[in-house]
Amino acid sequence: MIIHKYMKMAKPVLLFCMGTGLYAQVYTNALIHESSPYLRQHAHNPVNWYPWGKEALQKAKREHKLIFLSIGYSTCHWCHEMEKESFTDEAVAALLNRDFVAIKVDREQYPQLDRKYQRVYQRVHGKRGGWPLSVFLTPQLEVVDIRTYIPKEEGYGSEGLLKLLPKLARVRQSPQQLQRQVTQLQAKIYQAKTDNTAQKSSDAVAVRFLREVTKEFDAVNGGFGKHPKFPEASKLETLMEMYRLDGNESVWKMVEVTLDAMARGGIYDQIEGGFFRYATDSAWEYPHFEKMLYTNVQMIALYTKAYLLSGKALYKRIVQESIAVMQARFGGNGLYFSASDADSGNEEGGYYLYSYARIREALLQKGWKPEVVNANLAYYGIEEDGNMDGELSLPHLRSLPKPPKAEAFRAYLKALRKQRPFPFIDKKINTAWNAMMVKALFVASRIDRHYLEDATKSLEALWHTMYRQGLLYHQTMPGTVPVQEGVLEDYAYMSDALLEAYERMYDERYLDRAKALAKAAAAKFYRNGRWYLSDDGIGAEADFDDRHYTAPLGVMLGVLVTLSELGGDPKWYDIAERSAAVQAPLSQTPKLVSLLLRLKRGDIIIHASKERLIEAQKQTARIGYPFVLSQPEESSEYLACKRNSCFAHAPSIEKLAAAIAAYREKPLQGAYRWQK
């Protein structure tokens, strides 16, 4: 018998309950030694779980067993449901333990592994996957079957695990049948591969992108598609850039309608602030209640830029409230946690929901006038019959006049929450997501300078925690030393945050750090003209899919362009140009569209003394052209330059901005107007 180095077997311990005669079995498996909160949540399942690694993969080969790869994360509602229904069930566990090597993966710990198999799922099923992701593999890691949530018994349009597991085990016993099933899946995977065309014309790409996005746009509710609806910050930011390039009001309208609808809907926490991960309906009223760090930081930057463009007070409020709740709930010593759960008190969304009758009765007893209470209940969308399942309501702002005592009403709802357990928080410190937060704070400091101190503190805390002896690390838990080396998204987002810091403070340390990370990233993840998400042999190629958050490849290429423009290696610009291959559909790759536009139109670099540049930052942020960089240079004036020459100079930033606008009005070769 081979003994697992972690005493891996899901070993039962009998617990006797005094006075009842009842007993229960508590199991412990190898996940008990893992740092990931998600893996530890499964450490007492009867399933004989392994963490991802050589030991599990070698065991599958040695014992000629299929691998059951289950990918999820700690704040995933349906991951919890599958655990409660199946992974704590002894009958399911017995089947898995007998015929499979079961591997549990935290998708936040291994984003490259998750992306690899999410891409496989999409090619096999013709639609996006999700979590939990359930993959059955041969010992040679060939896909035999791939699904998302699988119930214990037949349901949700799927056969249950109790039927599926024995069926796959029988397939494993027949080499011919197994090979036939693998071959059939491989044919689907390769037939459905994305067609990366050689077309590089940003004009044609931008027009196609706008056509696709306009077709998807929900003119009534904002957003794109029907449901579920994600915030899609990258898409909205690219549309804003296109509006700034051309002034097409129909493009801005798509942005404004969407931002307004989300800010007033249930996808935004109207009581404490911050965005939930997505809405399950088309009108943004019914969210999936997870709050992800990456969702919120991208929305903070997006609403900041929209405020700078429009001056709309609503957008500034969203920025301030979202930062406040991230710092209060997710922050610690300048670093930020990954996510909060959808469930609280064993109820999905329980922390966030309210009873119409209880609130009305309580406020009347406090002496509020009935008409004021009724007006506030209506304004906040708290309905007598509830607007969620059952009698409870989630606040969202109705299109009604703001009633008297609206802020006091909101404060009362906030106070009620203090009596409830807050959802579980995954306290992983993820480098990429923390870097996103750092950048968001630097961006937000353009409308409220006091965020500059917060951004600087967080950047230094993140750098000194996650960059050690020349290596960037991926994630860690508070108070522990990181051990997992960084992946592409860590290098991309960290260098991006450093460049944002440089453009706010002009501290050469930040530029030098960004250059060092870019050099390391190109060496680690760029091979034979292709970018990979990691350098650990998993072989997951990077792509431009921005669905959940902006693809790290798009961010990395943007970093290379910026560094090249600011005096870095000119080869980086060439790598970015070669790597910007069009992928369809374009509506799912907005950062790529933005990059192609930037490469064609070119950056404008503003030069002046460091003091002058800092003094002019508010005005610089409002220049209409979206691709503007700045870099100190000893000069008595402001200069506006392209890559190889300067085209304007002026004694004030206002006059330089006018010169830039006049320069852009000149007919340039290849220039075009968006379709009106």
LINNORCOR-V728684 format. One record per backbone hydrogen bond with DSSP energy under -1.0 kcal/mol. NH is the residue of the N-H (numbers start at 1). CO is the residue of the C=O. Records with the same first field share a line. If there is no record, write none. Layout:
NH->CO / CO
This chain:
7->4
11->9 / 28
13->26
15->24
17->22
20->17
21->17
24->15
26->13
29->43
32->29
33->30
34->31
40->36
41->37
42->39
43->40
45->42
49->47
50->102
57->53
58->54
59->55
60->56
61->57
62->58
63->59
65->60
67->137
68->101
69->135
70->103
71->133
72->105
76->73
80->76
81->77
82->78
83->79
84->80
85->81
86->82
87->82
88->83
89->86
93->89
94->90
95->91
96->92
97->93
98->94
99->95
100->96
101->66
103->68
104->50
105->70
107->72
109->106
110->106
114->110
115->111
116->112
117->113
118->114
119->115
120->116
121->117
122->118
123->119
124->120
125->121
126->122
133->71
134->147
135->69
136->145
137->67
138->142
141->138
144->136
145->136
147->134
155->158
158->155
161->151
162->152
164->160
165->161
167->163
168->164
169->165
170->166
171->167
172->168
174->171
178->174
179->175
180->176
181->177
182->178
183->179
184->180
185->181
186->182
187->183
188->184
189->185
190->186
191->187
192->188
196->194
197->195
205->201
206->202
207->203
208->204
209->205
210->206
211->207
212->208
213->209
214->210
215->211
216->212
217->213
218->223
222->218
225->216
229->279
236->232
237->233
238->234
239->235
240->236
241->237
242->238
243->239
244->240
245->241
246->242
247->243
252->248
253->249
254->250
255->251
256->252
257->253
258->254
259->255
260->256
261->257
262->258
263->259
264->260
267->284
269->274
270->268
273->269
276->267
277->290
279->229
280->286
288->278
291->340
293->338
296->292
297->293
298->294
299->295
300->296
301->297
302->298
303->299
304->300
305->301
306->302
307->303
308->304
309->305
310->306
311->307
316->312
317->313
318->314
319->315
320->316
321->317
322->318
323->319
324->320
325->321
326->322
327->323
328->324
329->325
330->326
332->335
335->332
337->330
338->426
339->426
340->291
341->424
344->347
347->344
349->342
350->347
352->349
354->393
359->355
360->356
361->357
362->358
363->359
364->360
365->361
366->362
367->364
368->363
373->369
374->370
375->371
376->372
377->373
378->374
379->375
380->376
381->378
382->377
386->383
387->392
388->392
393->354
396->380
397->264
398->379
400->398
406->403
409->405
410->406
411->407
412->408
413->409
414->410
415->411
416->412
417->413
419->416
420->417
426->339
429->476
431->474
434->430
435->431
436->432
437->433
438->434
439->435
440->436
441->437
442->438
443->439
444->440
445->441
446->443
447->444
448->444
451->448
452->449
455->451
456->452
457->453
458->454
459->455
460->456
461->457
462->458
463->459
464->460
465->461
466->462
467->463
468->471
471->468
473->466
474->484
476->429
480->477
486->472
488->533
491->487
492->488
493->489
494->490
495->491
496->492
497->493
498->494
499->495
500->496
501->497
502->498
503->499
505->501
506->502
510->507
512->508
513->509
514->510
515->511
516->512
517->513
518->514
519->515
520->516
521->517
522->518
523->519
524->520
525->521
526->522
527->530
530->527
532->525
533->540
542->531
546->588
555->551
556->552
557->553
558->554
559->555
560->556
561->557
562->558
563->559
564->560
565->561
566->562
567->564
568->563
572->569
574->570
575->571
576->572
577->573
578->574
579->575
580->576
581->579
588->585
589->586
593->589
594->590
595->591
596->592
597->593
598->594
599->595
600->596
601->597
602->598
604->627
605->641
606->629
607->639
613->609
614->610
615->611
616->612
617->614
620->616
621->617
623->620
629->604
631->606
633->608
638->650
639->607
640->648
641->605
642->645
647->640
648->640
650->638
656->652
657->653
658->654
659->655
660->656
661->657
662->658
663->659
664->660
665->661
671->668
